[in-house]
Amino acid sequence: MKNKKKLIEAFSAALGLPESKITEDLAYNALPEWDSIAHMSLVSELEKVYDIMLDTDDILGMSSFAEAKKIIQKYGVEFE
């Protein structure tokens, strides 16, 4: 499975949103579903999906879907 698809599925699972709502423009707190509790669920899901351990700065800095992609790339995950 391609990494972008995995990222979309992780966001969808953690935020309880359909995959069609997960876009590059999706930002933290832009939708009621992405609150602080869902953010921690998202962190857990991303760590599980990509077998990584995000550091605190990455968790706090993950302010959007696009930013999450950049952060995950730091851990060696490539997106096409």
PyMOL Python script that loads the backbone (N, CA, C, O; Angstrom):
from pymol import cmd

cmd.read_pdbstr("""\
ATOM      1  N   MET A   1       0.847  -1.182   0.000  1.00  0.00           N
ATOM      2  CA  MET A   1       0.000   0.000   0.000  1.00  0.00           C
ATOM      3  C   MET A   1       0.892   1.245   0.000  1.00  0.00           C
ATOM      4  O   MET A   1       1.894   1.300   0.714  1.00  0.00           O
ATOM      5  N   LYS A   2       0.530   2.207  -0.780  1.00  0.00           N
ATOM      6  CA  LYS A   2       1.325   3.427  -0.874  1.00  0.00           C
ATOM      7  C   LYS A   2       1.196   4.233   0.412  1.00  0.00           C
ATOM      8  O   LYS A   2       0.169   4.200   1.090  1.00  0.00           O
ATOM      9  N   ASN A   3       2.269   4.958   0.729  1.00  0.00           N
ATOM     10  CA  ASN A   3       2.323   5.673   2.002  1.00  0.00           C
ATOM     11  C   ASN A   3       1.289   6.786   2.124  1.00  0.00           C
ATOM     12  O   ASN A   3       0.781   7.030   3.218  1.00  0.00           O
ATOM     13  N   LYS A   4       0.965   7.470   1.022  1.00  0.00           N
ATOM     14  CA  LYS A   4      -0.061   8.510   1.121  1.00  0.00           C
ATOM     15  C   LYS A   4      -1.413   7.896   1.446  1.00  0.00           C
ATOM     16  O   LYS A   4      -2.176   8.459   2.231  1.00  0.00           O
ATOM     17  N   LYS A   5      -1.717   6.756   0.855  1.00  0.00           N
ATOM     18  CA  LYS A   5      -2.978   6.063   1.153  1.00  0.00           C
ATOM     19  C   LYS A   5      -3.011   5.646   2.623  1.00  0.00           C
ATOM     20  O   LYS A   5      -4.044   5.759   3.284  1.00  0.00           O
ATOM     21  N   LYS A   6      -1.878   5.165   3.126  1.00  0.00           N
ATOM     22  CA  LYS A   6      -1.791   4.799   4.544  1.00  0.00           C
ATOM     23  C   LYS A   6      -2.042   6.017   5.433  1.00  0.00           C
ATOM     24  O   LYS A   6      -2.713   5.920   6.460  1.00  0.00           O
ATOM     25  N   LEU A   7      -1.494   7.166   5.023  1.00  0.00           N
ATOM     26  CA  LEU A   7      -1.675   8.386   5.814  1.00  0.00           C
ATOM     27  C   LEU A   7      -3.140   8.813   5.823  1.00  0.00           C
ATOM     28  O   LEU A   7      -3.681   9.186   6.864  1.00  0.00           O
ATOM     29  N   ILE A   8      -3.766   8.755   4.672  1.00  0.00           N
ATOM     30  CA  ILE A   8      -5.189   9.109   4.591  1.00  0.00           C
ATOM     31  C   ILE A   8      -6.016   8.170   5.462  1.00  0.00           C
ATOM     32  O   ILE A   8      -6.909   8.614   6.183  1.00  0.00           O
ATOM     33  N   GLU A   9      -5.723   6.882   5.399  1.00  0.00           N
ATOM     34  CA  GLU A   9      -6.467   5.911   6.210  1.00  0.00           C
ATOM     35  C   GLU A   9      -6.223   6.141   7.697  1.00  0.00           C
ATOM     36  O   GLU A   9      -7.142   5.990   8.502  1.00  0.00           O
ATOM     37  N   ALA A  10      -4.991   6.505   8.076  1.00  0.00           N
ATOM     38  CA  ALA A  10      -4.694   6.764   9.484  1.00  0.00           C
ATOM     39  C   ALA A  10      -5.479   7.980   9.981  1.00  0.00           C
ATOM     40  O   ALA A  10      -6.052   7.950  11.070  1.00  0.00           O
ATOM     41  N   PHE A  11      -5.504   9.039   9.185  1.00  0.00           N
ATOM     42  CA  PHE A  11      -6.284  10.227   9.558  1.00  0.00           C
ATOM     43  C   PHE A  11      -7.767   9.871   9.663  1.00  0.00           C
ATOM     44  O   PHE A  11      -8.448  10.274  10.606  1.00  0.00           O
ATOM     45  N   SER A  12      -8.251   9.120   8.693  1.00  0.00           N
ATOM     46  CA  SER A  12      -9.662   8.742   8.677  1.00  0.00           C
ATOM     47  C   SER A  12     -10.025   7.940   9.930  1.00  0.00           C
ATOM     48  O   SER A  12     -11.053   8.190  10.560  1.00  0.00           O
ATOM     49  N   ALA A  13      -9.179   6.986  10.279  1.00  0.00           N
ATOM     50  CA  ALA A  13      -9.445   6.140  11.452  1.00  0.00           C
ATOM     51  C   ALA A  13      -9.370   6.951  12.738  1.00  0.00           C
ATOM     52  O   ALA A  13     -10.231   6.816  13.608  1.00  0.00           O
ATOM     53  N   ALA A  14      -8.354   7.786  12.865  1.00  0.00           N
ATOM     54  CA  ALA A  14      -8.153   8.524  14.112  1.00  0.00           C
ATOM     55  C   ALA A  14      -9.191   9.620  14.316  1.00  0.00           C
ATOM     56  O   ALA A  14      -9.627   9.866  15.440  1.00  0.00           O
ATOM     57  N   LEU A  15      -9.583  10.275  13.236  1.00  0.00           N
ATOM     58  CA  LEU A  15     -10.505  11.399  13.354  1.00  0.00           C
ATOM     59  C   LEU A  15     -11.963  10.990  13.138  1.00  0.00           C
ATOM     60  O   LEU A  15     -12.874  11.785  13.370  1.00  0.00           O
ATOM     61  N   GLY A  16     -12.179   9.759  12.695  1.00  0.00           N
ATOM     62  CA  GLY A  16     -13.544   9.299  12.455  1.00  0.00           C
ATOM     63  C   GLY A  16     -14.191  10.016  11.284  1.00  0.00           C
ATOM     64  O   GLY A  16     -15.396  10.270  11.288  1.00  0.00           O
ATOM     65  N   LEU A  17     -13.388  10.339  10.286  1.00  0.00           N
ATOM     66  CA  LEU A  17     -13.883  11.039   9.103  1.00  0.00           C
ATOM     67  C   LEU A  17     -13.783  10.118   7.893  1.00  0.00           C
ATOM     68  O   LEU A  17     -12.910   9.251   7.849  1.00  0.00           O
ATOM     69  N   PRO A  18     -14.670  10.295   6.904  1.00  0.00           N
ATOM     70  CA  PRO A  18     -14.519   9.527   5.675  1.00  0.00           C
ATOM     71  C   PRO A  18     -13.240   9.970   4.959  1.00  0.00           C
ATOM     72  O   PRO A  18     -12.821  11.122   5.076  1.00  0.00           O
ATOM     73  N   GLU A  19     -12.630   9.051   4.222  1.00  0.00           N
ATOM     74  CA  GLU A  19     -11.379   9.363   3.530  1.00  0.00           C
ATOM     75  C   GLU A  19     -11.541  10.550   2.575  1.00  0.00           C
ATOM     76  O   GLU A  19     -10.576  11.268   2.312  1.00  0.00           O
ATOM     77  N   SER A  20     -12.747  10.759   2.059  1.00  0.00           N
ATOM     78  CA  SER A  20     -12.975  11.872   1.132  1.00  0.00           C
ATOM     79  C   SER A  20     -12.786  13.233   1.798  1.00  0.00           C
ATOM     80  O   SER A  20     -12.566  14.230   1.110  1.00  0.00           O
ATOM     81  N   LYS A  21     -12.867  13.287   3.117  1.00  0.00           N
ATOM     82  CA  LYS A  21     -12.688  14.548   3.857  1.00  0.00           C
ATOM     83  C   LYS A  21     -11.233  14.817   4.210  1.00  0.00           C
ATOM     84  O   LYS A  21     -10.905  15.898   4.699  1.00  0.00           O
ATOM     85  N   ILE A  22     -10.353  13.842   3.968  1.00  0.00           N
ATOM     86  CA  ILE A  22      -8.940  14.000   4.300  1.00  0.00           C
ATOM     87  C   ILE A  22      -8.228  14.596   3.084  1.00  0.00           C
ATOM     88  O   ILE A  22      -8.000  13.906   2.091  1.00  0.00           O
ATOM     89  N   THR A  23      -7.882  15.869   3.170  1.00  0.00           N
ATOM     90  CA  THR A  23      -7.234  16.566   2.064  1.00  0.00           C
ATOM     91  C   THR A  23      -5.922  17.188   2.541  1.00  0.00           C
ATOM     92  O   THR A  23      -5.642  17.251   3.738  1.00  0.00           O
ATOM     93  N   GLU A  24      -5.137  17.639   1.584  1.00  0.00           N
ATOM     94  CA  GLU A  24      -3.860  18.303   1.918  1.00  0.00           C
ATOM     95  C   GLU A  24      -4.101  19.539   2.783  1.00  0.00           C
ATOM     96  O   GLU A  24      -3.230  19.921   3.564  1.00  0.00           O
ATOM     97  N   ASP A  25      -5.254  20.161   2.656  1.00  0.00           N
ATOM     98  CA  ASP A  25      -5.564  21.393   3.386  1.00  0.00           C
ATOM     99  C   ASP A  25      -6.129  21.158   4.778  1.00  0.00           C
ATOM    100  O   ASP A  25      -6.333  22.114   5.527  1.00  0.00           O
ATOM    101  N   LEU A  26      -6.382  19.917   5.137  1.00  0.00           N
ATOM    102  CA  LEU A  26      -6.967  19.630   6.444  1.00  0.00           C
ATOM    103  C   LEU A  26      -6.033  20.114   7.550  1.00  0.00           C
ATOM    104  O   LEU A  26      -4.856  19.752   7.579  1.00  0.00           O
ATOM    105  N   ALA A  27      -6.563  20.935   8.464  1.00  0.00           N
ATOM    106  CA  ALA A  27      -5.742  21.522   9.525  1.00  0.00           C
ATOM    107  C   ALA A  27      -6.319  21.200  10.905  1.00  0.00           C
ATOM    108  O   ALA A  27      -7.523  21.012  11.074  1.00  0.00           O
ATOM    109  N   TYR A  28      -5.415  21.145  11.876  1.00  0.00           N
ATOM    110  CA  TYR A  28      -5.795  20.899  13.270  1.00  0.00           C
ATOM    111  C   TYR A  28      -6.822  21.940  13.709  1.00  0.00           C
ATOM    112  O   TYR A  28      -6.644  23.132  13.459  1.00  0.00           O
ATOM    113  N   ASN A  29      -7.864  21.506  14.344  1.00  0.00           N
ATOM    114  CA  ASN A  29      -8.952  22.327  14.852  1.00  0.00           C
ATOM    115  C   ASN A  29      -9.798  22.976  13.764  1.00  0.00           C
ATOM    116  O   ASN A  29     -10.677  23.776  14.082  1.00  0.00           O
ATOM    117  N   ALA A  30      -9.564  22.658  12.479  1.00  0.00           N
ATOM    118  CA  ALA A  30     -10.402  23.191  11.406  1.00  0.00           C
ATOM    119  C   ALA A  30     -11.756  22.493  11.390  1.00  0.00           C
ATOM    120  O   ALA A  30     -12.759  23.067  10.966  1.00  0.00           O
ATOM    121  N   LEU A  31     -11.773  21.257  11.854  1.00  0.00           N
ATOM    122  CA  LEU A  31     -13.007  20.491  11.979  1.00  0.00           C
ATOM    123  C   LEU A  31     -13.151  20.082  13.443  1.00  0.00           C
ATOM    124  O   LEU A  31     -12.148  19.850  14.118  1.00  0.00           O
ATOM    125  N   PRO A  32     -14.377  19.991  13.937  1.00  0.00           N
ATOM    126  CA  PRO A  32     -14.555  19.595  15.339  1.00  0.00           C
ATOM    127  C   PRO A  32     -13.994  18.200  15.640  1.00  0.00           C
ATOM    128  O   PRO A  32     -13.667  17.893  16.787  1.00  0.00           O
ATOM    129  N   GLU A  33     -13.885  17.365  14.614  1.00  0.00           N
ATOM    130  CA  GLU A  33     -13.388  16.001  14.823  1.00  0.00           C
ATOM    131  C   GLU A  33     -11.895  15.973  15.172  1.00  0.00           C
ATOM    132  O   GLU A  33     -11.431  15.022  15.800  1.00  0.00           O
ATOM    133  N   TRP A  34     -11.135  17.006  14.771  1.00  0.00           N
ATOM    134  CA  TRP A  34      -9.689  17.021  15.049  1.00  0.00           C
ATOM    135  C   TRP A  34      -9.419  17.938  16.238  1.00  0.00           C
ATOM    136  O   TRP A  34      -8.936  19.060  16.088  1.00  0.00           O
ATOM    137  N   ASP A  35      -9.742  17.429  17.414  1.00  0.00           N
ATOM    138  CA  ASP A  35      -9.464  18.159  18.647  1.00  0.00           C
ATOM    139  C   ASP A  35      -8.234  17.546  19.323  1.00  0.00           C
ATOM    140  O   ASP A  35      -7.569  16.690  18.739  1.00  0.00           O
ATOM    141  N   SER A  36      -7.934  17.973  20.530  1.00  0.00           N
ATOM    142  CA  SER A  36      -6.709  17.513  21.193  1.00  0.00           C
ATOM    143  C   SER A  36      -6.735  16.012  21.487  1.00  0.00           C
ATOM    144  O   SER A  36      -5.697  15.354  21.427  1.00  0.00           O
ATOM    145  N   ILE A  37      -7.881  15.482  21.796  1.00  0.00           N
ATOM    146  CA  ILE A  37      -7.974  14.039  22.075  1.00  0.00           C
ATOM    147  C   ILE A  37      -7.783  13.245  20.788  1.00  0.00           C
ATOM    148  O   ILE A  37      -7.055  12.252  20.766  1.00  0.00           O
ATOM    149  N   ALA A  38      -8.432  13.680  19.728  1.00  0.00           N
ATOM    150  CA  ALA A  38      -8.268  13.010  18.430  1.00  0.00           C
ATOM    151  C   ALA A  38      -6.835  13.154  17.937  1.00  0.00           C
ATOM    152  O   ALA A  38      -6.319  12.271  17.251  1.00  0.00           O
ATOM    153  N   HIS A  39      -6.194  14.263  18.285  1.00  0.00           N
ATOM    154  CA  HIS A  39      -4.799  14.469  17.865  1.00  0.00           C
ATOM    155  C   HIS A  39      -3.911  13.380  18.461  1.00  0.00           C
ATOM    156  O   HIS A  39      -3.050  12.836  17.770  1.00  0.00           O
ATOM    157  N   MET A  40      -4.111  13.063  19.718  1.00  0.00           N
ATOM    158  CA  MET A  40      -3.309  12.021  20.351  1.00  0.00           C
ATOM    159  C   MET A  40      -3.633  10.648  19.757  1.00  0.00           C
ATOM    160  O   MET A  40      -2.747   9.803  19.628  1.00  0.00           O
ATOM    161  N   SER A  41      -4.878  10.429  19.403  1.00  0.00           N
ATOM    162  CA  SER A  41      -5.257   9.192  18.720  1.00  0.00           C
ATOM    163  C   SER A  41      -4.575   9.119  17.359  1.00  0.00           C
ATOM    164  O   SER A  41      -4.131   8.053  16.933  1.00  0.00           O
ATOM    165  N   LEU A  42      -4.498  10.252  16.688  1.00  0.00           N
ATOM    166  CA  LEU A  42      -3.818  10.317  15.390  1.00  0.00           C
ATOM    167  C   LEU A  42      -2.336   9.994  15.542  1.00  0.00           C
ATOM    168  O   LEU A  42      -1.775   9.242  14.745  1.00  0.00           O
ATOM    169  N   VAL A  43      -1.711  10.556  16.554  1.00  0.00           N
ATOM    170  CA  VAL A  43      -0.285  10.277  16.805  1.00  0.00           C
ATOM    171  C   VAL A  43      -0.079   8.775  16.998  1.00  0.00           C
ATOM    172  O   VAL A  43       0.829   8.187  16.411  1.00  0.00           O
ATOM    173  N   SER A  44      -0.905   8.173  17.803  1.00  0.00           N
ATOM    174  CA  SER A  44      -0.815   6.733  18.062  1.00  0.00           C
ATOM    175  C   SER A  44      -0.997   5.937  16.772  1.00  0.00           C
ATOM    176  O   SER A  44      -0.264   4.982  16.517  1.00  0.00           O
ATOM    177  N   GLU A  45      -1.963   6.329  15.973  1.00  0.00           N
ATOM    178  CA  GLU A  45      -2.235   5.627  14.711  1.00  0.00           C
ATOM    179  C   GLU A  45      -1.046   5.759  13.753  1.00  0.00           C
ATOM    180  O   GLU A  45      -0.655   4.785  13.111  1.00  0.00           O
ATOM    181  N   LEU A  46      -0.480   6.954  13.658  1.00  0.00           N
ATOM    182  CA  LEU A  46       0.665   7.160  12.761  1.00  0.00           C
ATOM    183  C   LEU A  46       1.871   6.355  13.226  1.00  0.00           C
ATOM    184  O   LEU A  46       2.585   5.779  12.405  1.00  0.00           O
ATOM    185  N   GLU A  47       2.104   6.310  14.523  1.00  0.00           N
ATOM    186  CA  GLU A  47       3.227   5.537  15.045  1.00  0.00           C
ATOM    187  C   GLU A  47       3.046   4.045  14.736  1.00  0.00           C
ATOM    188  O   GLU A  47       4.008   3.346  14.416  1.00  0.00           O
ATOM    189  N   LYS A  48       1.815   3.577  14.837  1.00  0.00           N
ATOM    190  CA  LYS A  48       1.531   2.168  14.557  1.00  0.00           C
ATOM    191  C   LYS A  48       1.675   1.865  13.061  1.00  0.00           C
ATOM    192  O   LYS A  48       2.314   0.883  12.682  1.00  0.00           O
ATOM    193  N   VAL A  49       1.089   2.697  12.233  1.00  0.00           N
ATOM    194  CA  VAL A  49       1.090   2.458  10.782  1.00  0.00           C
ATOM    195  C   VAL A  49       2.499   2.487  10.202  1.00  0.00           C
ATOM    196  O   VAL A  49       2.849   1.649   9.371  1.00  0.00           O
ATOM    197  N   TYR A  50       3.311   3.455  10.641  1.00  0.00           N
ATOM    198  CA  TYR A  50       4.643   3.618  10.062  1.00  0.00           C
ATOM    199  C   TYR A  50       5.758   3.035  10.932  1.00  0.00           C
ATOM    200  O   TYR A  50       6.934   3.150  10.589  1.00  0.00           O
ATOM    201  N   ASP A  51       5.398   2.417  12.046  1.00  0.00           N
ATOM    202  CA  ASP A  51       6.366   1.816  12.965  1.00  0.00           C
ATOM    203  C   ASP A  51       7.468   2.828  13.329  1.00  0.00           C
ATOM    204  O   ASP A  51       8.662   2.560  13.193  1.00  0.00           O
ATOM    205  N   ILE A  52       7.014   3.994  13.795  1.00  0.00           N
ATOM    206  CA  ILE A  52       7.923   5.059  14.210  1.00  0.00           C
ATOM    207  C   ILE A  52       7.524   5.540  15.603  1.00  0.00           C
ATOM    208  O   ILE A  52       6.457   5.185  16.103  1.00  0.00           O
ATOM    209  N   MET A  53       8.383   6.350  16.230  1.00  0.00           N
ATOM    210  CA  MET A  53       8.063   6.977  17.506  1.00  0.00           C
ATOM    211  C   MET A  53       8.270   8.476  17.330  1.00  0.00           C
ATOM    212  O   MET A  53       9.405   8.945  17.255  1.00  0.00           O
ATOM    213  N   LEU A  54       7.178   9.221  17.264  1.00  0.00           N
ATOM    214  CA  LEU A  54       7.248  10.671  17.061  1.00  0.00           C
ATOM    215  C   LEU A  54       7.758  11.343  18.322  1.00  0.00           C
ATOM    216  O   LEU A  54       7.384  10.957  19.429  1.00  0.00           O
ATOM    217  N   ASP A  55       8.620  12.356  18.160  1.00  0.00           N
ATOM    218  CA  ASP A  55       9.071  13.082  19.350  1.00  0.00           C
ATOM    219  C   ASP A  55       8.087  14.214  19.669  1.00  0.00           C
ATOM    220  O   ASP A  55       7.209  14.540  18.871  1.00  0.00           O
ATOM    221  N   THR A  56       8.256  14.789  20.829  1.00  0.00           N
ATOM    222  CA  THR A  56       7.302  15.779  21.323  1.00  0.00           C
ATOM    223  C   THR A  56       7.161  16.969  20.383  1.00  0.00           C
ATOM    224  O   THR A  56       6.047  17.433  20.139  1.00  0.00           O
ATOM    225  N   ASP A  57       8.268  17.468  19.855  1.00  0.00           N
ATOM    226  CA  ASP A  57       8.200  18.607  18.937  1.00  0.00           C
ATOM    227  C   ASP A  57       7.393  18.259  17.692  1.00  0.00           C
ATOM    228  O   ASP A  57       6.647  19.093  17.179  1.00  0.00           O
ATOM    229  N   ASP A  58       7.540  17.033  17.208  1.00  0.00           N
ATOM    230  CA  ASP A  58       6.779  16.606  16.036  1.00  0.00           C
ATOM    231  C   ASP A  58       5.287  16.524  16.361  1.00  0.00           C
ATOM    232  O   ASP A  58       4.450  16.919  15.549  1.00  0.00           O
ATOM    233  N   ILE A  59       4.962  16.019  17.526  1.00  0.00           N
ATOM    234  CA  ILE A  59       3.554  15.894  17.930  1.00  0.00           C
ATOM    235  C   ILE A  59       2.917  17.282  18.035  1.00  0.00           C
ATOM    236  O   ILE A  59       1.803  17.503  17.562  1.00  0.00           O
ATOM    237  N   LEU A  60       3.632  18.199  18.655  1.00  0.00           N
ATOM    238  CA  LEU A  60       3.103  19.557  18.826  1.00  0.00           C
ATOM    239  C   LEU A  60       3.061  20.323  17.507  1.00  0.00           C
ATOM    240  O   LEU A  60       2.202  21.184  17.319  1.00  0.00           O
ATOM    241  N   GLY A  61       3.978  20.016  16.598  1.00  0.00           N
ATOM    242  CA  GLY A  61       4.061  20.736  15.338  1.00  0.00           C
ATOM    243  C   GLY A  61       3.177  20.192  14.239  1.00  0.00           C
ATOM    244  O   GLY A  61       3.094  20.782  13.162  1.00  0.00           O
ATOM    245  N   MET A  62       2.514  19.077  14.492  1.00  0.00           N
ATOM    246  CA  MET A  62       1.687  18.451  13.453  1.00  0.00           C
ATOM    247  C   MET A  62       0.349  19.201  13.365  1.00  0.00           C
ATOM    248  O   MET A  62      -0.648  18.798  13.965  1.00  0.00           O
ATOM    249  N   SER A  63       0.357  20.286  12.612  1.00  0.00           N
ATOM    250  CA  SER A  63      -0.787  21.185  12.568  1.00  0.00           C
ATOM    251  C   SER A  63      -1.690  20.983  11.358  1.00  0.00           C
ATOM    252  O   SER A  63      -2.726  21.637  11.241  1.00  0.00           O
ATOM    253  N   SER A  64      -1.310  20.093  10.471  1.00  0.00           N
ATOM    254  CA  SER A  64      -2.120  19.855   9.278  1.00  0.00           C
ATOM    255  C   SER A  64      -1.743  18.502   8.669  1.00  0.00           C
ATOM    256  O   SER A  64      -0.763  17.871   9.064  1.00  0.00           O
ATOM    257  N   PHE A  65      -2.545  18.085   7.706  1.00  0.00           N
ATOM    258  CA  PHE A  65      -2.232  16.851   6.982  1.00  0.00           C
ATOM    259  C   PHE A  65      -0.892  17.004   6.278  1.00  0.00           C
ATOM    260  O   PHE A  65      -0.045  16.112   6.334  1.00  0.00           O
ATOM    261  N   ALA A  66      -0.705  18.145   5.612  1.00  0.00           N
ATOM    262  CA  ALA A  66       0.542  18.383   4.877  1.00  0.00           C
ATOM    263  C   ALA A  66       1.739  18.382   5.833  1.00  0.00           C
ATOM    264  O   ALA A  66       2.794  17.840   5.503  1.00  0.00           O
ATOM    265  N   GLU A  67       1.582  18.978   6.998  1.00  0.00           N
ATOM    266  CA  GLU A  67       2.685  19.015   7.964  1.00  0.00           C
ATOM    267  C   GLU A  67       2.959  17.605   8.503  1.00  0.00           C
ATOM    268  O   GLU A  67       4.114  17.244   8.728  1.00  0.00           O
ATOM    269  N   ALA A  68       1.923  16.823   8.707  1.00  0.00           N
ATOM    270  CA  ALA A  68       2.108  15.436   9.161  1.00  0.00           C
ATOM    271  C   ALA A  68       2.947  14.662   8.157  1.00  0.00           C
ATOM    272  O   ALA A  68       3.821  13.885   8.539  1.00  0.00           O
ATOM    273  N   LYS A  69       2.683  14.873   6.882  1.00  0.00           N
ATOM    274  CA  LYS A  69       3.440  14.198   5.831  1.00  0.00           C
ATOM    275  C   LYS A  69       4.920  14.595   5.905  1.00  0.00           C
ATOM    276  O   LYS A  69       5.797  13.737   5.802  1.00  0.00           O
ATOM    277  N   LYS A  70       5.196  15.883   6.082  1.00  0.00           N
ATOM    278  CA  LYS A  70       6.585  16.344   6.201  1.00  0.00           C
ATOM    279  C   LYS A  70       7.266  15.727   7.426  1.00  0.00           C
ATOM    280  O   LYS A  70       8.416  15.294   7.351  1.00  0.00           O
ATOM    281  N   ILE A  71       6.562  15.691   8.528  1.00  0.00           N
ATOM    282  CA  ILE A  71       7.133  15.138   9.763  1.00  0.00           C
ATOM    283  C   ILE A  71       7.449  13.653   9.585  1.00  0.00           C
ATOM    284  O   ILE A  71       8.519  13.189   9.980  1.00  0.00           O
ATOM    285  N   ILE A  72       6.534  12.928   9.004  1.00  0.00           N
ATOM    286  CA  ILE A  72       6.742  11.482   8.823  1.00  0.00           C
ATOM    287  C   ILE A  72       7.912  11.215   7.880  1.00  0.00           C
ATOM    288  O   ILE A  72       8.633  10.232   8.045  1.00  0.00           O
ATOM    289  N   GLN A  73       8.098  12.079   6.903  1.00  0.00           N
ATOM    290  CA  GLN A  73       9.238  11.935   5.990  1.00  0.00           C
ATOM    291  C   GLN A  73      10.556  12.012   6.743  1.00  0.00           C
ATOM    292  O   GLN A  73      11.531  11.384   6.330  1.00  0.00           O
ATOM    293  N   LYS A  74      10.613  12.761   7.831  1.00  0.00           N
ATOM    294  CA  LYS A  74      11.835  12.846   8.641  1.00  0.00           C
ATOM    295  C   LYS A  74      12.247  11.483   9.183  1.00  0.00           C
ATOM    296  O   LYS A  74      13.412  11.269   9.518  1.00  0.00           O
ATOM    297  N   TYR A  75      11.292  10.567   9.269  1.00  0.00           N
ATOM    298  CA  TYR A  75      11.548   9.229   9.815  1.00  0.00           C
ATOM    299  C   TYR A  75      11.825   8.209   8.700  1.00  0.00           C
ATOM    300  O   TYR A  75      11.788   7.000   8.926  1.00  0.00           O
ATOM    301  N   GLY A  76      12.102   8.720   7.496  1.00  0.00           N
ATOM    302  CA  GLY A  76      12.491   7.848   6.403  1.00  0.00           C
ATOM    303  C   GLY A  76      11.352   7.313   5.559  1.00  0.00           C
ATOM    304  O   GLY A  76      11.571   6.461   4.697  1.00  0.00           O
ATOM    305  N   VAL A  77      10.145   7.793   5.787  1.00  0.00           N
ATOM    306  CA  VAL A  77       9.002   7.356   4.987  1.00  0.00           C
ATOM    307  C   VAL A  77       8.930   8.250   3.750  1.00  0.00           C
ATOM    308  O   VAL A  77       8.952   9.476   3.855  1.00  0.00           O
ATOM    309  N   GLU A  78       8.845   7.623   2.591  1.00  0.00           N
ATOM    310  CA  GLU A  78       8.795   8.381   1.348  1.00  0.00           C
ATOM    311  C   GLU A  78       7.374   8.459   0.806  1.00  0.00           C
ATOM    312  O   GLU A  78       6.621   7.485   0.842  1.00  0.00           O
ATOM    313  N   PHE A  79       7.027   9.639   0.305  1.00  0.00           N
ATOM    314  CA  PHE A  79       5.753   9.847  -0.361  1.00  0.00           C
ATOM    315  C   PHE A  79       6.040  10.182  -1.814  1.00  0.00           C
ATOM    316  O   PHE A  79       6.998  10.898  -2.106  1.00  0.00           O
ATOM    317  N   GLU A  80       5.230   9.676  -2.722  1.00  0.00           N
ATOM    318  CA  GLU A  80       5.465   9.918  -4.142  1.00  0.00           C
ATOM    319  C   GLU A  80       5.112  11.340  -4.472  1.00  0.00           C
ATOM    320  O   GLU A  80       5.238  11.755  -5.624  1.00  0.00           O
TER     321      GLU A  80
END
""", "prot")
cmd.dss("prot")
cmd.show_as("cartoon", "prot")
cmd.util.cbc("prot")
cmd.orient("prot")
